[in-house]
Amino acid sequence: MPRLLKKPPKYGRHKASGQACVYVNGTEVYLGKYGSPKSHDRYRDFLAEWRSQQAVVENSEVAQATENSLAKTLHPAALRRKRREGGVVTLDELIFVYRRHASSYYVKYGKVTREAELIVELTTLLGKKHGDEPVDEFGPVQLDNFRDDLIVERDWSRKVINKQISRLIRMFKWAVGKEMCAAEVPLQLSALGGLKKGRTDARETAGVRGVEDTHIEQTLPCLPAIVADMVKFQRLTGARPGEVCALRPCDINSSGDVWIYVPNEHKTEHHEKTREVYLGPQAQEVLAPYLERDEASYCFSPEESIAKARQRQQLEKEKPWTRKKPDGTTQKTAPNRYQVSSYRVAVRRGCNKAGVTVWTPNQLRHTAATVIRKKYGLEAAQVICGHEKADVTQVYAERDKQLAEKVAREMG
């Protein structure tokens, strides 16, 4: 029996409210007064959007089925065998198997990372221009031409292009390890070298700079209370935005006069590095109200921020908060923690509301590092920001801890 296609949701009536509505996956979407021309217009718009979403889902399902079918015959072992038998491995074949490797290798907390997405973007461009060429014959000249195309067609900055080309060379090194490529290929590609500042047509971008404390002070009153505390905490500690979002009471060691926050997740953990964020009296004061909760709960919660906004709106408008949007659809449930992206958006909105130049949470880290370096030296800034090298000795690490505690005690 053929599989029945999913039928579009029907135009219906919600008896209790008298509104027209459709039901999608058990959720009601209201369209306005039942039978009104406006509700029918909304229903047509809804159907158009629903059909476009269905087409995307169906296309992705077909593409995934095709890829899974191809993966049964196209994998590293098959390409290795093909090369040993005198066959030619093309770049398209290498790109296919490397993408599948990247999607399973570059995974953090169960999610594919941005690194895998960048690899897909880059290899797509490479495949369009050189996909049918043999892997063993791809040399510095072809790579240089491909890099020039990135400058002209993509308008990527010099630093971005250098990072992307290094990812490309990494793919060929991986292929050598799987015996799908000649060992000299990545060596020859590495000889090309990166683009030098002032000696290329690729555009330059300004590095990340700190944000002035006056701009921070002007922005704070325009931020939700919880986001404002996140900004204060990050400015005092020099923590990364992701470390601020992931903060939980169980991650805090408050046994000493300087508290130590050991993030459960951080940027360099896959390099087997540990990260400690030192909290002085001011940072402790900001954080204290958020520690009175379940040990494993996140300190800074969007759900709590929205709840406070609803309470404030109730007081200002003197009417109960409704969970319905103006168009009749229901509000989405807030997540239990901020993501770096949502934290950044909240700060951007606060900047626009305050009328100051937009800055990002990552700039707070640069501001803290700059101030610490100016007052305590470069070593202190490296310690507070977690820029230790992997081969530091235990004595050096102990000295770093004492220095970090001193900085936190006086500044954080």
C-alpha positions in Angstrom: 0.0 0.0 0.0 1.4 3.4 -0.9 2.3 5.7 1.9 -0.3 8.5 2.4 1.1 12.0 2.3 0.4 14.2 5.3 -2.7 16.3 4.6 -2.7 20.0 5.3 -4.4 21.2 8.5 -8.1 22.1 8.0 -9.8 25.4 8.7 -11.8 24.9 11.9 -13.7 26.6 14.7 -12.7 26.9 18.3 -16.1 26.7 20.1 -15.1 28.4 23.3 -13.7 31.5 21.8 -15.5 31.6 18.4 -12.2 32.0 16.6 -11.1 30.2 13.5 -8.1 27.9 14.2 -6.0 25.1 12.8 -4.4 22.3 14.8 -0.8 21.4 14.1 0.9 18.6 16.1 -1.7 19.1 18.9 -1.1 22.9 19.1 -3.9 25.4 18.3 -3.1 28.3 15.9 -5.8 31.0 16.0 -6.6 32.9 12.9 -9.2 35.5 14.0 -13.0 35.6 14.0 -14.4 32.4 12.5 -15.7 33.0 8.9 -14.2 36.4 8.6 -12.3 37.4 5.4 -9.3 38.1 7.6 -9.3 34.6 9.1 -9.4 33.1 5.6 -6.5 35.3 4.4 -4.5 34.1 7.4 -5.4 30.5 6.7 -4.1 30.8 3.1 -0.9 32.4 4.4 -0.6 29.6 6.9 -1.1 26.9 4.3 1.6 28.5 2.0 4.1 28.5 4.9 3.1 24.9 5.9 3.6 23.6 2.4 7.0 25.3 2.1 8.1 23.7 5.4 6.8 20.3 4.2 8.8 20.6 1.0 12.0 21.4 3.0 11.4 18.3 5.2 10.7 16.0 2.2 13.8 17.3 0.3 16.0 16.8 3.4 14.6 13.3 3.9 15.4 12.4 0.2 18.9 13.9 0.5 19.5 12.0 3.7 18.3 8.7 2.2 20.5 9.3 -0.8 23.5 10.0 1.4 22.9 7.0 3.6 22.6 4.8 0.5 25.9 6.2 -1.0 27.7 5.8 2.3 27.3 2.0 2.1 29.6 1.9 -0.9 31.6 5.1 -0.4 33.7 5.0 2.8 37.4 5.2 3.8 38.0 1.5 3.4 36.4 1.4 -0.1 38.5 4.4 -1.2 41.7 2.9 0.3 41.0 -0.3 -1.6 40.3 1.6 -4.8 43.6 3.5 -4.5 45.6 0.3 -3.8 44.1 -1.3 -6.9 45.3 1.6 -9.0 42.1 3.6 -9.1 41.8 7.3 -8.8 40.3 8.9 -5.8 38.6 12.2 -6.7 38.1 15.2 -4.4 34.4 14.7 -4.5 34.8 11.3 -3.0 37.2 12.5 -0.4 34.9 15.4 0.5 32.0 13.0 1.0 33.7 10.7 3.4 35.4 13.6 5.3 32.1 15.4 5.8 30.7 12.3 7.4 33.8 12.0 9.6 33.4 15.7 10.6 29.7 15.3 11.5 30.6 12.6 14.0 33.9 13.9 15.2 33.1 17.6 15.8 30.4 16.9 18.4 30.0 18.6 21.8 27.3 17.8 24.3 25.4 15.7 21.7 25.3 18.5 19.1 27.4 19.0 15.9 29.6 22.0 16.4 30.2 25.1 14.2 33.5 23.5 13.1 31.6 20.8 11.1 29.4 23.5 9.5 32.4 25.5 8.4 33.9 22.3 6.9 30.7 21.7 4.9 30.6 25.3 3.7 34.3 25.2 2.5 34.2 21.8 0.9 31.1 22.7 -1.0 33.0 25.5 -2.7 36.0 23.3 -3.3 33.8 20.5 -4.8 32.2 22.9 -7.3 35.5 24.0 -8.7 37.8 20.9 -8.3 35.5 18.0 -7.4 36.3 15.8 -10.4 40.1 16.2 -10.0 42.3 13.5 -8.5 43.2 14.0 -4.8 46.9 13.1 -5.5 47.2 15.8 -8.2 45.7 18.7 -6.1 48.7 21.0 -5.4 49.7 24.4 -4.2 48.9 26.1 -7.5 45.3 24.8 -7.5 45.0 25.8 -3.8 46.3 29.3 -4.5 43.8 29.7 -7.3 41.0 28.5 -5.1 42.1 30.9 -2.4 42.0 33.8 -4.9 38.4 32.8 -5.8 37.5 33.0 -2.1 38.8 36.6 -2.1 36.9 37.7 -5.2 33.7 35.7 -5.0 33.1 35.3 -1.2 34.7 38.5 0.0 36.0 36.7 3.1 38.6 38.5 5.3 42.2 37.5 5.3 42.0 35.9 8.7 38.9 33.9 7.8 40.5 32.6 4.5 43.7 31.5 6.4 41.6 29.6 8.9 39.5 28.0 6.2 42.6 27.0 4.1 44.1 25.4 7.3 40.9 23.3 7.6 41.3 22.2 4.0 44.9 21.1 4.6 43.7 19.2 7.7 41.3 17.3 5.5 44.2 16.1 3.3 46.2 15.1 6.4 43.3 13.1 7.6 43.1 11.4 4.2 46.8 10.5 4.4 46.1 8.8 7.8 43.4 6.8 6.1 45.7 5.9 3.1 43.4 7.7 0.6 46.0 10.3 -0.4 49.7 10.6 -1.1 51.7 11.7 2.0 53.4 14.6 0.0 50.1 16.3 -0.9 49.4 18.0 2.5 53.2 18.9 2.8 53.1 20.6 -0.6 49.9 22.4 0.3 51.3 23.6 3.6 54.2 25.1 1.7 51.9 27.7 0.2 51.7 29.6 3.5 49.0 32.0 4.7 48.0 35.3 3.4 50.1 38.2 4.8 48.7 41.5 6.0 49.3 44.2 3.5 50.3 41.8 0.7 46.9 40.5 -0.4 43.7 41.9 -1.8 41.7 40.1 0.9 40.0 42.6 3.2 41.2 43.2 6.8 39.0 43.1 9.9 39.6 44.9 13.1 40.4 42.7 16.1 38.0 42.4 19.0 38.4 45.3 21.3 37.2 45.9 24.8 34.1 48.0 25.6 34.4 51.2 27.6 33.1 51.0 31.1 31.0 54.1 30.6 29.1 52.3 27.8 28.6 49.3 30.1 27.1 51.6 32.8 24.8 53.3 30.3 23.6 49.9 29.0 22.9 48.2 32.3 19.7 50.0 33.2 18.3 49.0 29.8 18.9 45.3 30.3 16.7 42.8 32.0 17.8 42.4 35.6 19.3 38.9 35.2 21.1 39.9 32.0 22.5 42.9 33.8 23.9 40.7 36.5 25.4 38.4 33.9 27.2 41.5 32.4 28.4 42.6 35.8 29.7 39.1 36.7 31.5 38.7 33.4 33.1 42.1 33.6 34.4 41.4 37.1 35.7 37.9 36.4 36.8 38.0 32.7 34.9 34.7 32.1 33.9 33.7 28.6 30.2 34.3 27.6 29.6 30.5 27.5 31.0 30.0 31.0 28.6 32.7 32.3 25.6 31.0 30.7 26.6 27.6 32.0 27.1 28.7 35.6 25.5 26.4 38.3 25.7 26.5 42.1 27.3 23.0 42.1 30.2 24.4 40.1 31.2 26.9 42.8 33.8 26.2 45.5 33.1 28.8 48.2 35.3 27.5 50.9 37.8 30.3 50.7 37.6 34.1 50.7 38.1 33.9 46.9 35.5 31.5 45.3 36.5 29.3 42.5 34.1 28.5 39.6 35.1 25.3 37.7 32.9 25.2 34.6 31.4 21.9 33.7 31.8 22.8 30.0 34.3 25.2 28.5 36.0 26.0 25.3 39.2 24.1 25.7 38.1 21.0 27.6 38.6 18.8 24.5 42.3 19.7 24.8 42.2 18.2 28.3 42.7 21.6 29.9 41.0 22.6 33.2 39.5 26.0 33.6 39.1 28.0 36.9 37.3 31.3 37.2 38.1 33.3 40.3 35.4 35.2 42.1 36.3 38.1 44.4 34.0 40.0 46.8 32.2 42.0 44.1 31.5 39.0 41.9 30.4 37.0 45.0 27.9 39.8 45.8 26.4 39.7 42.3 26.2 35.9 42.3 24.9 35.3 45.9 21.1 35.7 45.1 21.4 33.1 42.3 22.9 30.4 44.5 19.7 29.9 46.5 18.4 27.2 44.1 18.8 23.6 43.2 22.5 22.8 43.0 22.3 21.5 39.4 20.1 24.4 38.1 21.5 27.1 36.0 22.0 30.4 37.9 20.9 32.7 35.0 17.6 31.5 33.6 15.6 33.1 30.7 12.5 31.6 32.3 13.0 33.6 35.4 13.8 36.7 33.4 10.5 36.4 31.4 8.6 35.8 34.7 10.0 39.0 36.1 9.0 40.8 32.9 5.5 39.5 33.2 5.2 40.6 36.8 6.4 44.0 35.9 3.9 44.2 33.0 1.1 43.2 35.3 1.9 46.0 37.7 2.2 48.6 34.9 -0.9 47.6 33.0 -2.9 46.4 36.0 -4.3 43.4 34.1 -3.5 39.7 34.1 -0.7 38.4 31.8 -2.0 36.4 28.9 -0.1 33.6 27.3 -1.6 34.4 23.9 0.1 36.5 21.3 -1.9 39.2 19.5 -2.4 36.8 16.5 -3.8 34.2 18.9 -0.8 31.8 18.9 0.6 30.6 22.1 3.9 31.8 23.7 6.9 29.4 23.4 8.3 27.9 26.6 11.5 29.6 27.7 14.7 27.5 27.9 16.2 26.8 31.3 19.5 28.6 30.4 20.8 31.3 28.3 22.8 30.4 25.1 25.6 32.6 24.1 23.5 33.8 21.1 20.5 34.8 23.2 22.8 36.5 25.8 24.4 38.5 22.9 21.0 39.4 21.5 19.8 40.7 24.9 22.9 42.9 25.2 22.4 44.2 21.7 18.8 45.2 22.4 19.9 46.9 25.6 22.6 48.9 23.6 20.0 50.0 21.1 17.6 51.0 23.8 20.4 53.0 25.6 21.5 54.6 22.4 25.1 53.5 22.7 27.4 51.8 20.2 26.5 48.1 20.1 29.0 45.9 22.0 29.0 42.1 22.6 29.6 40.0 25.7 32.9 38.8 24.3 34.2 42.4 24.5 33.7 42.3 28.3 36.3 39.6 28.5 38.7 41.8 26.5 38.0 44.8 28.8 38.7 42.8 31.9 41.9 41.4 30.4 43.1 44.9 29.4 42.5 46.4 32.8 44.2 43.4 34.6 47.2 43.5 32.3 47.6 47.3 32.8 47.5 47.0 36.6 49.0 43.5 37.3 51.0 42.6 34.1 50.6 40.2 31.2 51.0 37.0 33.3 48.0 38.0 35.6 45.8 38.6 32.5 46.7 35.2 31.1 45.9 33.5 34.4 42.6 35.1 34.9 41.4 34.6 31.3 42.6 30.9 31.3 45.3 31.2 28.6 47.7 28.7 30.1 49.8 26.5 27.8 49.3 22.8 27.9 52.9 22.1 29.1 53.1 24.4 32.1 54.7 22.9 35.2 52.9 22.2 38.5 55.0 24.9 40.2 54.1 27.5 37.6 50.4 26.5 37.9 50.5 27.0 41.7 52.1 30.4 41.3 49.4 31.3 38.8 46.7 30.3 41.3 48.1 32.6 44.0 48.4 35.5 41.5 44.8 34.9 40.3 43.5 34.9 43.8 45.3 38.2 44.5 43.8 39.8 41.4 40.3 38.5 42.2 40.5 39.7 45.8 41.4 43.2 44.7 39.4 43.6 41.5 36.7 41.0 41.2 
